[in-house]
Amino acid sequence: MISKLGAFTISLLQELSSVVWMGRETMSEIMERIAKHRSPFRLEHFFYQCNRVGVGSVPMVILLSVFIGLTMALLTGYQLQLFGIVTLVPAVVSVSFTREMGPLFTGIVLASRIGAAYTAELGAMTAGGEVDAIEGMGIGALRYLVTPRILAIFCLTPCLAIISVISGILGAAFISSLTLQISYSYFYDQVMTNLLVKDVLAGIVKSFLFGAIIGMISCYKGLSVKGGAVGVGIATTSSVVIAISTVIACDSFCNIVMVTFFP
Amino acid sequence: MSANPKKLVEMRGVKLKFADKVILDGVDFFVQKEDILVIMGLSGGGKSTLLSILMGLLKPDAGSVLFKDEDLTKLSRTKLNEVRAHIGMVYQNAALVSSMNVRENIELPLKELSDKNDKEIDSIVDQKLELVELKDAKDKLPSELSGGMQKRVGLARALALEPELVLFDEPTAGLDPINGKHIDDLIVQLRDKQKVTAIVVTHEMESAFAVATRMAFLDKGKIILEGTPEEFRHSDNPIVSEFLSAYSDEKHTKE
């Protein structure tokens, strides 16, 4: 048992240090490129990835968020009705969606939708020798392949989290007016009164973190693929599992820090 | 460092092992400018690994790899990338970027590493495609090409930056005799017309003797014989003789 735990810890630390190494090498390749007065990555690649991560994920994020917001308001409303404080629904839903649910669900959607795609793509390129060929040409595979991907998901996760928050709150407002007799105007006023700047900031900071985590893990997993098609499949599964677990763990850690230091 | 000014590449005492398996056990050889060195050996003998070391994709455990007197094993990544631009490589599986069409694959090193404008890049791409006789395949994806065509596109990409040295990993493996001969002719043509030096890793004997100006045989991690094709034909080294006789038997059977 102890030896298994030890082996797990060692492998976890090895993976972690490899991800950090990849980040450091990517940064160093970018800096070298800038020092030569050349663009570190192609803008067209960055915009392509932004379109994929951002625009492509909008429908799924909206759909999920509306339903989660709706369910949350409904269940909270029925419980609060028992105590006669159903009017608290807008405050509960808006604060929890802004601080917690919006960024977290966006992270989960992106880890499964984009993280899996990044790993599969880079994994297939690694297995097919394409990454080595790019490196062998002296282009710098990390800079060329990893930078636009990580940058796109890093920049777009907060935007999607904002869309998720708005959609969730709209879903909650809709069901509240339908079943809890809370009018849209009252709902809106309550949201504006109870939502603080620090809640919004907390959500946005977490989203940036989640974007970076998903990008780093999925690209690392893709570039470290071994063993052809089967290897790509294993890496993709493991990338999604690790990215989602890390996002949830990071979310909890952020909440502890925020509650402790910014109550 | 090098006494011979014509020496372009040299490996000195290169050793490499993966886990406990020794892959290269002190490899020494050199290649002069405009030479075509063919490295032969049994499958899994470390020939492709040798090319990866030459490209700086793998670092040897010991020894040095000199390209124009610069030790690639000691270069910083920036310097190594600069050197890599002078070395082209044609991979066994072509290793074309599958999401890019033929034109974009050849453009890739030019766009990323040179200061040429779009017009110049277009003209280089056309010129390289003409060389490999694939002008009509410009807009095709690698998946729409045959194995031989992919290798020719790989060659066009490797030549895009006008390298001084081109490394070929099994250039004719899996090709029909006509396509194989086409690739062999291109290798010789490159040396004759563009003064390109080449290292070819192969175990296709016909191809090896068609292109080589020098040959080396890698066995158990060491170069056991190096010489001209003629010296190889008359070698009394038991492993090389067996290798060559297996080839002549195969050829005989085919005839």
Interface residues (C-beta under 8 A of the other chain):
Chain A: S28 E29 E32 R42 A124 M125 G128 G129 E130 D132 A133 I134 E135 G136 M137 G138 I139 G140 Y144
Chain B: S52 M55 G56 L57 R77 T78 L80 N81 E82 V83 R84 A85 I87 M89 Y91 N93 A95 L96 V97 S98 L108 P109 K111 E112 L113 L161
